[in-house]
Amino acid sequence: MELKELLQLLFSVEGIVLLTVIILTIVMFIFPRLSLFVLLAIIFLVLRYIRYKEEHA
């Protein structure tokens, strides 16, 4: 695998994670009762992303 392909994959994964966090934050402001669930979802996503990054380091 070339360095260019690896960088594109990394940036695409980061972009997906960032987009998901933004969407969840917007949902949290629209539906305050779901804020705890959204917070847990964000933590879960960040942990999964860190684990993914470690595996593909």
Phi and psi restraints in degrees (value plus and minus 20) as a CYANA .aco file:
   2 GLU   PHI     -97.6   -57.6
   2 GLU   PSI     138.4   178.4
   3 LEU   PHI     -81.2   -41.2
   3 LEU   PSI     -58.2   -18.2
   4 LYS   PHI     -81.4   -41.4
   4 LYS   PSI     -66.4   -26.4
   5 GLU   PHI     -83.1   -43.1
   5 GLU   PSI     -60.9   -20.9
   6 LEU   PHI     -82.2   -42.2
   6 LEU   PSI     -62.6   -22.6
   7 LEU   PHI     -85.4   -45.4
   7 LEU   PSI     -60.7   -20.7
   8 GLN   PHI     -81.9   -41.9
   8 GLN   PSI     -62.6   -22.6
   9 LEU   PHI     -82.3   -42.3
   9 LEU   PSI     -65.3   -25.3
  10 LEU   PHI     -80.5   -40.5
  10 LEU   PSI     -66.5   -26.5
  11 PHE   PHI     -87.5   -47.5
  11 PHE   PSI     -54.9   -14.9
  12 SER   PHI     -87.5   -47.5
  12 SER   PSI     -60.5   -20.5
  13 VAL   PHI     -84.9   -44.9
  13 VAL   PSI     -63.7   -23.7
  14 GLU   PHI     -81.8   -41.8
  14 GLU   PSI     -60.5   -20.5
  15 GLY   PHI     -82.9   -42.9
  15 GLY   PSI     -61.7   -21.7
  16 ILE   PHI     -84.1   -44.1
  16 ILE   PSI     -64.9   -24.9
  17 VAL   PHI     -82.5   -42.5
  17 VAL   PSI     -65.2   -25.2
  18 LEU   PHI     -82.5   -42.5
  18 LEU   PSI     -64.8   -24.8
  19 LEU   PHI     -81.1   -41.1
  19 LEU   PSI     -62.6   -22.6
  20 THR   PHI     -84.2   -44.2
  20 THR   PSI     -62.3   -22.3
  21 VAL   PHI     -83.3   -43.3
  21 VAL   PSI     -60.5   -20.5
  22 ILE   PHI     -83.1   -43.1
  22 ILE   PSI     -65.8   -25.8
  23 ILE   PHI     -81.3   -41.3
  23 ILE   PSI     -65.0   -25.0
  24 LEU   PHI     -84.0   -44.0
  24 LEU   PSI     -55.7   -15.7
  25 THR   PHI     -85.2   -45.2
  25 THR   PSI     -62.1   -22.1
  26 ILE   PHI     -82.5   -42.5
  26 ILE   PSI     -63.7   -23.7
  27 VAL   PHI     -80.9   -40.9
  27 VAL   PSI     -59.0   -19.0
  28 MET   PHI     -82.1   -42.1
  28 MET   PSI     -57.5   -17.5
  29 PHE   PHI     -94.3   -54.3
  29 PHE   PSI     -52.7   -12.7
  30 ILE   PHI     -95.5   -55.5
  30 ILE   PSI     -61.3   -21.3
  31 PHE   PHI    -140.2  -100.2
  31 PHE   PSI      66.8   106.8
  32 PRO   PHI     -80.5   -40.5
  32 PRO   PSI     -48.1    -8.1
  33 ARG   PHI     -87.6   -47.6
  33 ARG   PSI     -42.9    -2.9
  34 LEU   PHI    -110.4   -70.4
  34 LEU   PSI     -14.9    25.1
  35 SER   PHI     -79.3   -39.3
  35 SER   PSI     -58.5   -18.5
  36 LEU   PHI     -84.8   -44.8
  36 LEU   PSI     -65.2   -25.2
  37 PHE   PHI     -80.9   -40.9
  37 PHE   PSI     -62.7   -22.7
  38 VAL   PHI     -84.9   -44.9
  38 VAL   PSI     -61.3   -21.3
  39 LEU   PHI     -81.1   -41.1
  39 LEU   PSI     -64.1   -24.1
  40 LEU   PHI     -83.5   -43.5
  40 LEU   PSI     -59.1   -19.1
  41 ALA   PHI     -84.1   -44.1
  41 ALA   PSI     -61.1   -21.1
  42 ILE   PHI     -83.9   -43.9
  42 ILE   PSI     -65.1   -25.1
  43 ILE   PHI     -80.4   -40.4
  43 ILE   PSI     -65.2   -25.2
  44 PHE   PHI     -79.7   -39.7
  44 PHE   PSI     -64.5   -24.5
  45 LEU   PHI     -84.0   -44.0
  45 LEU   PSI     -62.7   -22.7
  46 VAL   PHI     -83.3   -43.3
  46 VAL   PSI     -63.0   -23.0
  47 LEU   PHI     -83.4   -43.4
  47 LEU   PSI     -62.3   -22.3
  48 ARG   PHI     -82.9   -42.9
  48 ARG   PSI     -60.1   -20.1
  49 TYR   PHI     -84.8   -44.8
  49 TYR   PSI     -62.5   -22.5
  50 ILE   PHI     -82.5   -42.5
  50 ILE   PSI     -63.9   -23.9
  51 ARG   PHI     -82.8   -42.8
  51 ARG   PSI     -62.0   -22.0
  52 TYR   PHI     -81.9   -41.9
  52 TYR   PSI     -62.4   -22.4
  53 LYS   PHI     -85.0   -45.0
  53 LYS   PSI     -59.1   -19.1
  54 GLU   PHI     -85.9   -45.9
  54 GLU   PSI     -59.9   -19.9
  55 GLU   PHI     -86.5   -46.5
  55 GLU   PSI     -53.4   -13.4
  56 HIS   PHI    -126.6   -86.6
  56 HIS   PSI       6.9    46.9
